[in-house]
Amino acid sequence: MSKMLKEIMTTDCATVTLKDNVYEIAVKMKQEDTGFIPVVDDNNKLIGCVTDRDLVLRGYAEKREGSASVEQVMSHETVCASPETTVDEAAKMMAQHQIRRLPVCENGKLVGVVSIGDLAVRNIFEDEAGEALSKISEQDKSDKQAVTMK
């Protein structure tokens, strides 16, 4: 029987709110050594996320200042799993949506985050995690090839 996300998820996640700005996100990413920060409201309801790539593409590349709002750089459509989602289901979701990190929500509120590394490093469902990672890596390679070709 496959483990559930509640057994492996990170529960002490760094978060930001819509009151924060781009500079504060970058500082928090540096402090937490992460490239992914969920965006929550005052009740810890997940409303989006910001990745280091979001900061580059929607922030720096669009010449936004450090005082630009979280809302200007965040991804609004966020895939979310429940604590009872199995690890193999999560790996399939991550592969399908080409994501490396999956927020875990209960009743709309953020309760944790699972990374593709959590699935692979903990040897929980190696085939699914490996497949998800290879599909995501293939996407990264095609992105790099597209950039190289321009």
C-alpha positions in Angstrom: 0.0 0.0 0.0 1.3 3.4 -1.0 2.1 6.0 1.6 0.0 9.2 1.8 1.4 12.7 1.4 0.6 13.5 5.1 3.3 11.0 6.0 6.1 12.7 3.9 5.1 16.3 3.4 7.0 19.3 4.8 4.7 21.1 7.1 6.8 24.1 8.2 6.6 25.8 4.8 7.7 29.4 4.3 4.8 31.4 2.8 4.0 35.0 1.6 0.8 36.9 1.4 -0.5 39.5 -1.1 0.9 42.2 1.3 4.5 41.1 0.5 6.6 42.3 -2.4 9.0 40.9 -4.9 12.1 41.8 -2.8 10.6 40.2 0.3 9.9 37.0 -1.7 13.5 36.8 -3.0 14.9 37.4 0.5 12.6 34.6 1.9 13.7 32.2 -0.9 17.3 32.9 0.0 16.8 32.5 3.7 14.8 29.2 3.2 17.1 28.0 0.4 14.0 27.3 -1.8 12.8 28.3 -5.2 9.1 27.9 -4.3 6.9 29.9 -2.0 3.1 29.4 -1.6 1.0 32.5 -1.4 -1.7 32.4 1.2 -4.4 34.7 2.6 -4.7 35.7 6.2 -6.5 32.4 7.0 -3.7 30.3 5.4 -5.9 29.6 2.3 -3.7 28.8 -0.7 -4.2 31.5 -3.4 -1.2 30.9 -5.6 2.6 30.4 -5.6 5.7 32.1 -6.7 8.8 30.3 -8.1 12.2 31.6 -8.7 11.4 31.3 -12.4 8.3 33.5 -11.8 10.5 36.2 -10.3 12.8 36.1 -13.3 10.1 36.0 -16.0 7.3 38.1 -14.5 9.6 40.3 -12.3 13.1 41.0 -13.6 12.4 40.4 -17.3 9.4 42.8 -17.1 11.6 45.4 -15.3 9.5 45.3 -12.2 11.0 46.8 -9.1 11.6 45.1 -5.8 8.5 46.9 -4.5 6.3 45.2 -7.1 3.5 43.2 -5.5 3.3 39.4 -5.1 0.2 39.4 -7.2 2.2 40.8 -10.2 4.6 37.8 -10.3 2.6 34.9 -8.8 1.0 31.9 -10.5 -2.7 32.0 -9.8 -3.6 28.5 -11.0 -2.0 26.2 -8.5 -2.4 22.4 -8.6 -3.0 21.1 -5.0 -3.3 17.7 -3.4 -4.9 16.6 -0.2 -3.0 15.0 2.8 -4.7 11.7 1.9 -3.4 11.7 -1.7 -1.1 8.7 -2.2 2.5 9.2 -3.2 1.9 7.5 -6.5 -1.1 9.7 -7.3 1.0 12.8 -6.4 3.8 11.7 -8.7 1.4 11.3 -11.6 -0.1 14.7 -10.9 3.4 16.3 -10.8 4.3 14.6 -14.1 1.1 15.6 -15.8 1.3 19.2 -14.8 5.1 19.4 -15.2 5.7 20.6 -11.6 8.5 19.9 -9.1 6.6 21.0 -6.0 3.0 20.2 -5.0 1.2 22.1 -2.3 -1.0 20.0 0.1 -4.3 21.6 1.2 -7.0 20.6 3.5 -10.3 22.5 3.2 -8.5 25.0 1.0 -5.8 25.7 3.6 -2.2 25.0 3.0 -0.9 22.2 5.4 2.3 21.2 3.6 4.3 20.9 0.4 5.8 17.8 -1.3 8.7 18.1 -3.7 9.7 15.7 -6.5 12.8 15.1 -4.4 10.7 14.0 -1.4 9.2 11.3 -3.6 12.6 10.1 -5.0 14.9 10.6 -2.0 12.6 8.7 0.4 12.4 5.8 -2.1 8.7 5.6 -1.6 7.5 5.0 -5.2 10.7 5.1 -7.2 9.2 4.2 -10.6 6.5 6.9 -10.5 8.9 9.5 -9.0 11.6 8.7 -11.5 9.1 8.8 -14.4 7.7 12.2 -13.1 11.2 13.6 -12.8 12.3 12.4 -16.2 9.2 13.9 -17.8 9.8 17.2 -16.0 13.5 17.1 -17.0 12.6 16.5 -20.6 10.4 19.6 -20.5 13.4 21.6 -19.1 15.6 20.3 -21.9 13.1 21.3 -24.5 12.9 24.8 -22.9 16.7 25.1 -23.1 16.7 23.9 -26.7 14.1 26.4 -27.6 16.1 29.2 -26.1 19.3 28.0 -27.8 17.6 27.9 -31.2 16.5 31.5 -31.1 
